[in-house]
């Protein structure tokens, strides 16, 4: 009786080919690119506008939009035929916003400032008594100052307070600064603009993009501060660098001010802030 041929082992399921994997990755990247383009266009756009934004043909964009619609990441307005971010995209955005803590996000920027400039740096948020330090970083040779975690700073005399005043709504800024203005002695008041003390401070800081003070809040101490903005354009924190006046360049166009502005802008971008062009 003839022997039966030995059964061959089951053939393994072939792994996805590298080319197929690359195509899937590229397809995912293209789809994500369209979602980001739709967000840049305000969350709503026509097929033509979206195709122009991503630099692809309308036919290709339409195919991807159909896949995104199937996942509820995009919707189409039946009245205008425009495409808009869908329910699932909203859930993703809300989850990201819940994690957008300004102190946590700004910590790497704070450490970079300390290490690159070798100066004392801190993050302050608005507390119920005013700008309050919540994170503090010192270099290897710290400058002796009488501010620490939990310290509340002046609106009028500290760089941190002035940065907040510049970024807040005008009526809110004037309300918050009024108590300090009312308590000023005549000699101190003469150091501010006589006609519009709060407005002048706001204009100065906005023009420079940061607040710069020399010996105003603490004798012998200079500081530079810039505000952080959240996704809605609201000021949510201030990043400040300070040092001994003799060796600290507090000029608005100096390297310290440039670094503070740059790190504050990076933190704001991570919080979802998009500055208005123009």
Secondary structure, DSSP 8 states (H G I E B T S, - for coil): -----------------HHHHHHHHHHHHHHHHHHHHHHHTTSEE-HHHHHHHHT--HHHHHHHHHHHHHTTSEEE-TTT--EEE-HHHHHHHHHHHHT--HHHHHHHHHHHHHHHH-SEEEEEEEETTEEEEEEEE--SS----S--TT-EE-TTTSHHHHHHHHHS-HHHHHHHHHHHHHH--HHHHTTS-SS-HHHHHHHHHHHHTSEEEESSSSTTEEEEEEEEE-TTS-EEEEEEEEEEGGG----TTSHHHHHHHHHHHHHHHHTT------
